[in-house]
Every structure is written in structure tokens, then in C-alpha cells.
Amino acid sequence: MKVLLTGADGQLGRCLQDRCPAHWRLLALNRSRLDITDSQAVSRRVALEQPDWIINAAAYTAVDQAEGDAEQAFSVNVKGAAHLAEAAGRAGARLLHVSTDYVFDGQLRRPYTEQDAARPLNEYGRSKLLGERAVLQSLSQALVLRTSGVYSEYGNNFVKTMLRLAAAAGKEVAPTKPENAAGQPSNAAVLRIVADQHICPTYAGDLADAVIDLMACSPPASGLYHYCGAMQLSWHEFAQHIFDCAQRQDASFSMPPLQAISASDYSAPAQRPAYSVLACEKIKGLGIWPKPLFVSLSPVIKALLAK
Ligand SMILES: NC(=O)c1ccc[n+]([C@@H]2O[C@H](COP(=O)([O-])OP(=O)(O)OC[C@H]3O[C@@H](n4cnc5c(N)ncnc54)[C@H](OP(=O)(O)O)[C@@H]3O)[C@@H](O)[C@H]2O)c1
């Protein structure tokens, strides 16, 4: 089976390459090999390669940056997705496109299903919502997989940022006084992490497995699905789990003090949903199950600490 992968250098793209099933002939294209905003390049490449499947792992994912750069976010996330859907339609290829929990406004206090109304709060979310609609309107057999809080050993993500900040905080603190050596460093940099936004962190490797399993479904699956990690928690709780896990793996890991703050105290350019937990019942019905956080997080932290 020939599979054309876009955004091959991203977190999901890298994990899909790591997990490529033996029966796939994978054509992994990063942005320099295929820019999905270039409709003619997409059209030519898909017509030339005649893939059985296209996986769109390419996206504009810088949520805050998108507020001041909406044109580029929409170009990649809407037009790029539409170019791939149109080219797939012409070539008779199937398409799996990836979207986000940030299509929701976070007003619900129960997990969002595929039937719930999408009302994005930021430009990134708006661009991803229009992108998934463009795909489903253009290609009725397309698969759209929404996910949440993606992390991995690759690229930029929250886990990597937390470990980097912990390392930087550890270097800032010279334990000169006796009480510092034993307890909380008096001059430690406190990490202020948002505690009133809830997500389900998803390992990109688990997401890649879900993509592969979804594509292999018989009878073939199509339409909108949710897939995310099995545990819902706030960014603050996630940070605590990351540091606990790092300390279990490396006793010398110095855990920085954490302070729970409200999103309103953290003046991010983009507004984010307070609760964007995705219900995964529909995909579970296909035998594809969310993975526990501890199972997935531990090897990622091990890989990142070893770098
Ligand atoms: N990351 C998250 O927390 C998160 C949460 C929910 C949903 N998602 C969705 O999950 C999917 C995968 O996310 P990810 O974390 O793997 O993203 P990622 O690591 O940011 O990777 C996205 C890739 O797309 C590439 N790209 C950007 N513009 C492109 C263009 N015009 N043509 C071709 N490639 C282009 C990027 O290349 P450059 O590096 O050169 O820009 C990057 O390699 C995306 O659809 C995203 O919206 C992500």
C-alpha cells in the first residue's frame, strides 16, 4: 500500500515514520519536499505518485503566533488541507487529516463528542475547524481525527518545555545554605503553570498507532473521530506528573517549585478552552483505545533526559 505523508518532520510525522507498517510503501514528505499551500505542487505530486492513502500531518500549530499570523495559519490549515482533499479525490486516494480539540470553546464539563457543536476561541482553532470542514465536504470518504495536547521526543511540546525550564531553574539555584540543600531552594525560579485549562495529553506515537489502526479498519472507517490520551488533567497537573516521572527515572533530577495559576494570570495572545477533553467512545467502538498517561509518558521522558 502506497502512503504519502505530509508534514513528515513534525511530531506525528516522525512517529508515523518510526512505526511504518511493513506492508506500507511510505513517501515521507517534509515541508521542503511538499509545501501543502502550493496547490499545483500538491496536485502534481499526488497525480505522479498515485498513493492509496494520504496522511496530512502538516499543520500550522503555533497557537499564540496564529493570532498575529492568521493568514498563514489559514493558508496551511484550510487551503493546504483543501488542496490535499481535492488532489486525493482526483487520484482516487483515501485521506486521513488530523485536527484539534481547540475547535471547541470549552464550556462543557463533560468530554466533547464528535456531535458537539464546534465554536473555536482562537485563530488556530478556527483555521483547523475550517480545514476539517473543507476536507469532509470535498471528500466524503475522508477520515478526520481530532486530538489533544500532543507531546513526544520530537519537536516542540509541553513535556520538552517543562524539562528545559526545570534544567534552567536547577542551574539558577546554587544551594549555598544548609536549608537549601535539603528543601525548597530559597531563590528557585517558580514555574507558574495554568491550572484551569483541562486537556488530555496525547503521545504522538500513540496517535500514530491510532492513525495506522484507523486506516486498516474493515469495513473502512470514514468521517470524524476523536482520539487522545486516557487521562484528563490541567497543564499544572501535567507538569507535576512530568516532574514526578523525571525524578523517578533520575534521582538527581531537581524538581522546580510549581505554582498553580489561572489562565487569566498568564497573558497568552490566544484564548484557550478551559475544558477541551475529547470523548473517544466512537473510536473505541472500532477497537482503538486511548493509552494511559504513565505508560506513554515514561519512555518519552527517558529519551528526553538522555539527550
Ligand atoms: N501539537 C499539539 O499539541 C496538537 C494538539 C491538537 C492537535 N494537533 C494536531 O495534530 C497534528 C500534528 O501535530 P504535530 O504536533 O505533529 O505538529 P508539528 O510538530 O508542529 O508538525 C507540523 C509539521 O507541519 C509542517 N508544515 C507547516 N506548514 C507546512 C506546509 N505549508 N507544508 C508542509 N508542511 C508544513 C511543519 O514544518 P515546519 O517545522 O517547517 O514548520 C511541521 O513539520 C496537526 O494537525 C495539529 O493541528 C496538535
The ligand as a MOL file (V3000), in Angstrom:
LIG
                    3D

  0  0  0     0  0            999 V3000
M  V30 BEGIN CTAB
M  V30 COUNTS 48 52 0 0 0
M  V30 BEGIN ATOM
M  V30 1 N 0.8040 19.7900 18.9480 0
M  V30 2 C -0.3420 19.7260 19.6320 0
M  V30 3 O -0.3760 19.9170 20.8470 0
M  V30 4 C -1.6290 19.3800 18.9160 0
M  V30 5 C -2.8250 19.3540 19.6450 0
M  V30 6 C -4.0030 19.0200 18.9790 0
M  V30 7 C -3.9880 18.7290 17.6320 0
M  V30 8 N -2.8120 18.7820 16.9510 0 CHG=1
M  V30 9 C -2.8290 18.4890 15.5260 0
M  V30 10 O -2.0850 17.2980 15.3220 0
M  V30 11 C -1.4390 17.3450 14.0390 0
M  V30 12 C 0.0290 17.0210 14.2030 0
M  V30 13 O 0.5920 17.9620 15.0890 0
M  V30 14 P 2.1320 17.9440 15.4710 0
M  V30 15 O 2.2310 18.2340 16.9200 0
M  V30 16 O 2.7900 16.7260 14.8960 0 CHG=-1
M  V30 17 O 2.6020 19.2390 14.6800 0
M  V30 18 P 4.0860 19.7880 14.4550 0
M  V30 19 O 5.0620 19.0140 15.2630 0
M  V30 20 O 4.0160 21.2650 14.6030 0
M  V30 21 O 4.3520 19.4120 12.9260 0
M  V30 22 C 3.6830 20.0520 11.8940 0
M  V30 23 C 4.5590 19.9280 10.6730 0
M  V30 24 O 3.8800 20.5480 9.5800 0
M  V30 25 C 4.8600 21.2200 8.8210 0
M  V30 26 N 4.2770 22.2730 7.9980 0
M  V30 27 C 3.9150 23.5240 8.3550 0
M  V30 28 N 3.4770 24.2030 7.2880 0
M  V30 29 C 3.5820 23.3620 6.2230 0
M  V30 30 C 3.3020 23.4840 4.8430 0
M  V30 31 N 2.8330 24.6230 4.3290 0
M  V30 32 N 3.5100 22.4080 4.0460 0
M  V30 33 C 4.0100 21.2580 4.5460 0
M  V30 34 N 4.3160 21.0860 5.8400 0
M  V30 35 C 4.0960 22.1310 6.6660 0
M  V30 36 C 5.8220 21.7790 9.8500 0
M  V30 37 O 7.0290 22.0960 9.2290 0
M  V30 38 P 7.9310 23.2790 9.8140 0
M  V30 39 O 8.5160 22.7200 11.0760 0
M  V30 40 O 8.9150 23.5100 8.7200 0
M  V30 41 O 7.0310 24.4270 10.0670 0
M  V30 42 C 5.9220 20.6190 10.8230 0
M  V30 43 O 6.9550 19.7280 10.4600 0
M  V30 44 C -1.7370 18.7280 13.4640 0
M  V30 45 O -2.8220 18.6400 12.5840 0
M  V30 46 C -2.1420 19.5470 14.6850 0
M  V30 47 O -3.0180 20.5990 14.3350 0
M  V30 48 C -1.6240 19.0810 17.5580 0
M  V30 END ATOM
M  V30 BEGIN BOND
M  V30 1 1 1 2
M  V30 2 2 2 3
M  V30 3 1 2 4
M  V30 4 1 4 5
M  V30 5 2 4 48
M  V30 6 2 5 6
M  V30 7 1 6 7
M  V30 8 2 7 8
M  V30 9 1 8 9
M  V30 10 1 8 48
M  V30 11 1 9 10
M  V30 12 1 9 46
M  V30 13 1 10 11
M  V30 14 1 11 12
M  V30 15 1 11 44
M  V30 16 1 12 13
M  V30 17 1 13 14
M  V30 18 2 14 15
M  V30 19 1 14 16
M  V30 20 1 14 17
M  V30 21 1 17 18
M  V30 22 2 18 19
M  V30 23 1 18 20
M  V30 24 1 18 21
M  V30 25 1 21 22
M  V30 26 1 22 23
M  V30 27 1 23 24
M  V30 28 1 23 42
M  V30 29 1 24 25
M  V30 30 1 25 26
M  V30 31 1 25 36
M  V30 32 1 26 27
M  V30 33 1 26 35
M  V30 34 2 27 28
M  V30 35 1 28 29
M  V30 36 1 29 30
M  V30 37 2 29 35
M  V30 38 1 30 31
M  V30 39 2 30 32
M  V30 40 1 32 33
M  V30 41 2 33 34
M  V30 42 1 34 35
M  V30 43 1 36 37
M  V30 44 1 36 42
M  V30 45 1 37 38
M  V30 46 2 38 39
M  V30 47 1 38 40
M  V30 48 1 38 41
M  V30 49 1 42 43
M  V30 50 1 44 45
M  V30 51 1 44 46
M  V30 52 1 46 47
M  V30 END BOND
M  V30 END CTAB
M  END
